[in-house]
């Protein structure tokens, strides 16, 4: 029974991927910096400054400015809500398009700047995109289109804009891409089949995989893209596992893929998501086929221990082979 569970959850796949990761292991930041120091390219002090430097740097003034702008925005929205309480939808749509155009123009003028102004321009760009999508949604609501179809149209526009801007901007393109990809998945899933959850689950897995792939390319905020993508793969895999007959193995398989990708790419968000998927799939499978609570716990523990033992043996075997190869060379 235990051997069946070990082979079933994909131990051979994990060991093979572990072997690949060990043979072609990426160097960490500290290892690269140590090599640069050893070759005299940079000094040890410069290496320490690079290692301790954050990816982004925000001043207190900038953070306070964002907080004040957020408070002002909430106040303006409240005032506009009261002012346009009795206004027609045409006036509201026109006002949203005017705000979108104004914010977009301000974002375009500030986009050539650097630092705080450039990031603020991206915030304005996000606001402009949101106003434009909101106004368009109000207009489309008066057509014969279903709400799900309107959602697909709006989220597709957001996705295309995000993909285009993700390689140019620091974060706004990635944010729009994440919202658009997952919005398309949810809206399209509801449009295709509103009574079953597996359709939306499959589309979530696809959109999440797309975001993970984009997070491995040169875009702004790739960590955000990978994290959101991994989250939706986890949600989609659980939906598939619960709604598809005998589909409880799906979270295990997708978890193995996520964990392997995280091992090769050294990305913690994929490692955490993969581990969570594997654990969830094992628990779902064990609780489905084993009805004794004590036996369920013992099987789960035995499966985890078996995974650790097999992978540890594989790591030692690969390490010894590499050591023999180095001595022979």
C-alpha positions in Angstrom: 0.0 0.0 0.0 2.8 2.4 1.0 4.8 1.6 -2.1 1.7 2.2 -4.2 1.2 5.6 -2.6 4.8 6.6 -3.1 4.8 5.8 -6.8 1.3 7.3 -7.2 2.2 10.7 -5.9 5.1 11.0 -8.2 8.2 10.2 -6.4 10.0 9.2 -9.6 9.1 12.5 -11.1 10.4 14.4 -8.1 13.7 12.5 -8.0 14.3 13.0 -11.7 13.7 16.7 -11.3 15.8 16.8 -8.2 18.6 15.2 -10.2 18.3 17.8 -12.9 18.2 20.7 -10.3 21.4 19.3 -8.6 23.3 18.9 -11.9 22.3 22.3 -13.2 22.0 24.2 -9.9 21.7 28.0 -10.1 24.1 30.1 -8.1 22.8 32.2 -5.4 23.3 35.9 -5.2 25.9 35.5 -2.4 27.8 32.9 -4.4 28.0 35.2 -7.4 29.2 38.1 -5.3 31.8 35.9 -3.6 33.2 34.9 -7.1 33.3 38.5 -8.1 35.2 39.4 -5.0 37.6 36.5 -5.4 38.4 37.6 -9.0 38.9 41.2 -7.8 36.1 42.6 -9.9 34.5 44.3 -6.9 35.5 44.8 -3.3 34.1 43.0 -0.3 32.4 46.2 0.9 30.7 46.7 -2.5 29.5 43.1 -2.4 28.0 43.7 1.0 26.2 46.8 -0.2 24.8 44.9 -3.2 23.6 42.0 -1.0 21.9 44.3 1.5 20.3 46.7 -1.1 16.6 46.2 -1.5 15.1 45.8 -5.0 13.0 49.0 -4.6 13.6 51.9 -2.3 10.9 54.2 -1.0 11.4 57.4 1.0 9.2 58.3 3.9 8.0 61.3 1.9 6.8 59.1 -0.9 5.0 56.7 1.4 3.2 59.6 3.2 2.4 61.0 -0.3 0.7 57.8 -1.3 -1.2 57.6 2.0 -2.4 61.2 1.6 -3.4 60.6 -2.0 -5.3 57.5 -1.0 -7.2 59.5 1.7 -7.9 62.3 -0.8 -9.1 59.8 -3.4 -11.6 58.2 -0.9 -12.9 61.7 -0.1 -13.2 62.7 -3.8 -15.1 59.4 -4.5 -17.4 60.1 -1.6 -18.2 63.6 -2.8 -18.7 62.5 -6.4 -21.0 59.8 -5.2 -23.2 62.3 -3.5 -23.0 64.8 -6.4 -23.9 62.2 -9.0 -26.5 60.5 -6.9 -29.3 61.7 -9.0 -27.4 62.1 -12.2 -28.1 60.1 -15.3 -25.8 57.2 -16.3 -24.7 59.2 -19.4 -23.3 61.9 -17.2 -21.6 59.4 -15.0 -20.0 57.6 -18.0 -18.8 60.9 -19.4 -17.3 61.9 -16.0 -15.5 58.6 -15.8 -14.0 58.9 -19.3 -13.0 62.5 -18.5 -11.2 61.4 -15.3 -9.6 58.5 -17.2 -8.3 60.9 -19.9 -7.0 63.3 -17.3 -5.3 60.7 -15.3 -3.9 59.1 -18.4 -2.5 62.4 -19.7 -0.9 63.1 -16.3 0.6 59.6 -16.2 2.0 60.1 -19.7 3.6 63.4 -18.7 5.2 61.9 -15.6 6.3 58.7 -17.2 9.5 60.2 -18.5 10.5 61.0 -14.9 12.4 58.8 -12.5 12.0 57.6 -9.0 8.9 58.7 -7.1 7.3 60.6 -10.0 7.6 57.6 -12.3 6.0 55.3 -9.7 3.2 57.8 -9.1 2.7 58.0 -12.9 2.0 54.2 -12.8 -0.5 54.7 -10.0 -2.3 57.3 -12.1 -2.2 54.9 -15.1 -3.9 52.2 -13.0 -6.6 54.7 -12.0 -7.1 55.8 -15.6 -7.4 52.2 -16.8 -9.9 51.4 -14.0 -12.1 54.4 -14.8 -12.1 53.6 -18.6 -13.1 50.0 -17.9 -15.8 51.1 -15.4 -17.3 53.5 -17.9 -17.2 50.9 -20.7 -18.8 48.4 -18.4 -21.7 50.8 -17.7 -22.2 51.3 -21.5 -22.1 47.6 -22.2 -24.6 46.9 -19.5 -27.3 48.5 -21.7 -26.7 46.1 -24.5 -28.0 42.5 -24.9 -24.7 41.1 -23.7 -24.7 38.9 -20.5 -22.8 40.1 -17.5 -20.3 37.2 -18.0 -19.7 38.3 -21.6 -19.1 41.9 -20.4 -16.7 40.6 -17.9 -14.8 38.7 -20.5 -14.6 41.7 -22.8 -13.4 44.1 -20.0 -10.9 41.7 -18.5 -9.5 40.8 -21.9 -8.8 44.4 -22.5 -7.2 44.7 -19.1 -5.1 41.6 -19.8 -3.9 42.8 -23.2 -3.0 46.2 -21.8 -1.2 44.5 -18.9 0.8 42.2 -21.1 1.9 45.1 -23.3 2.8 47.4 -20.4 4.4 44.7 -18.2 7.7 44.8 -20.0 7.9 48.6 -19.8 6.6 49.6 -16.4 7.8 48.7 -12.9 4.6 47.3 -11.5 1.4 48.6 -13.1 1.6 46.4 -16.2 2.0 43.3 -14.0 -0.9 44.3 -11.8 -3.2 44.8 -14.8 -2.0 41.6 -16.3 -2.8 39.6 -13.1 -6.2 41.2 -12.7 -7.0 40.6 -16.4 -5.8 37.0 -16.7 -7.7 35.9 -13.6 -10.7 38.0 -14.4 -10.9 36.4 -17.9 -10.7 32.9 -16.3 -13.5 33.6 -13.8 -15.8 35.3 -16.3 -15.2 32.8 -19.0 -15.8 29.9 -16.6 -19.1 31.4 -15.5 -20.0 32.0 -19.2 -19.2 28.5 -20.4 -20.7 26.5 -17.5 -22.2 28.2 -14.5 -23.4 25.0 -12.8 -20.1 23.1 -12.5 -16.9 24.3 -10.9 -14.4 22.3 -13.0 -14.6 24.7 -15.9 -13.6 27.6 -13.8 -11.0 25.5 -12.1 -9.4 24.5 -15.4 -9.3 28.1 -16.6 -7.8 29.2 -13.3 -5.0 26.7 -13.7 -4.4 27.9 -17.3 -4.4 31.6 -16.3 -2.2 30.9 -13.2 0.3 28.9 -15.4 0.4 31.8 -17.9 1.2 34.3 -15.0 3.9 32.0 -13.7 5.4 31.8 -17.2 5.3 35.6 -17.5 7.0 35.8 -14.1 10.0 34.0 -15.5 10.5 36.6 -18.3 11.8 40.1 -18.1 8.8 42.1 -16.8 8.2 44.5 -13.9 7.4 42.9 -10.6 7.9 39.2 -11.7 7.6 38.0 -8.1 4.0 39.4 -8.0 3.1 37.6 -11.3 4.5 34.3 -10.0 2.8 34.6 -6.6 -0.6 35.4 -8.1 -0.2 32.7 -10.7 0.8 30.1 -8.1 -2.2 31.1 -6.0 -4.7 30.6 -8.8 -3.1 27.3 -9.8 -3.6 26.1 -6.2 -7.3 27.3 -6.2 -7.9 25.8 -9.6 -6.4 22.5 -8.7 -8.5 22.2 -5.6 -11.6 23.0 -7.6 -10.7 20.3 -10.1 -10.0 17.8 -7.4 -13.3 18.3 -5.7 -15.5 18.6 -8.8 -14.0 16.0 -11.2 -14.6 12.3 -10.6 -11.5 10.7 -9.1 -9.7 14.0 -9.6 -8.1 14.2 -6.2 -4.8 13.3 -7.7 -4.9 16.5 -9.7 -3.6 18.8 -6.8 -0.8 16.3 -6.2 0.3 16.3 -9.9 0.1 20.1 -10.2 1.8 20.5 -6.8 4.7 18.3 -8.0 5.0 20.5 -11.1 5.0 23.7 -9.0 7.5 22.3 -6.5 9.8 21.1 -9.2 9.6 24.5 -11.0 10.3 26.3 -7.7 13.3 24.0 -7.1 14.8 24.6 -10.5 14.1 28.4 -10.5 14.7 28.9 -6.8 11.5 30.8 -6.3 10.0 30.5 -2.8 6.4 31.4 -3.9 6.3 28.3 -6.2 7.9 26.1 -3.6 5.3 27.1 -1.0 2.4 26.7 -3.5 3.6 23.3 -4.7 4.0 22.0 -1.1 0.6 23.2 -0.2 -0.9 21.6 -3.3 0.8 18.2 -2.6 -0.3 18.2 1.0 -3.9 19.2 0.1 -4.1 16.5 -2.6 -2.7 13.8 -0.3 -5.2 14.8 2.5 -8.1 14.8 0.0 -7.1 11.4 -1.4 -6.5 9.7 2.0 -9.8 11.0 3.5 -11.6 9.8 0.4 -10.3 6.2 0.5 -9.5 5.6 4.1 -12.3 6.1 6.7 -10.4 5.5 9.9 -9.0 8.7 11.4 -6.0 7.1 13.0 -5.1 5.2 9.7 -5.5 8.5 7.8 -2.9 10.2 9.9 -0.5 7.3 9.8 -0.7 7.0 6.0 -0.1 10.7 5.6 2.9 10.6 7.9 4.2 7.5 6.2 3.9 9.1 2.8 5.8 12.2 3.9 8.5 10.2 5.5 8.8 8.0 2.4 9.2 11.1 0.2 12.0 12.4 2.4 13.8 9.1 2.5 13.7 8.5 -1.2 14.7 12.0 -2.1 17.5 12.0 0.5 18.9 8.8 -1.0 18.7 10.3 -4.5 20.5 13.4 -3.4 23.3 11.3 -1.8 23.6 9.2 -4.9 23.8 12.2 -7.2 26.4 13.9 -4.9 28.6 10.8 -4.8 28.4 10.4 -8.6 29.4 14.1 -9.0 32.3 13.6 -6.6 33.6 10.6 -8.5 33.3 12.5 -11.8 35.4 15.4 -10.3 38.1 13.0 -9.1 38.2 11.3 -12.5 38.6 14.6 -14.2 
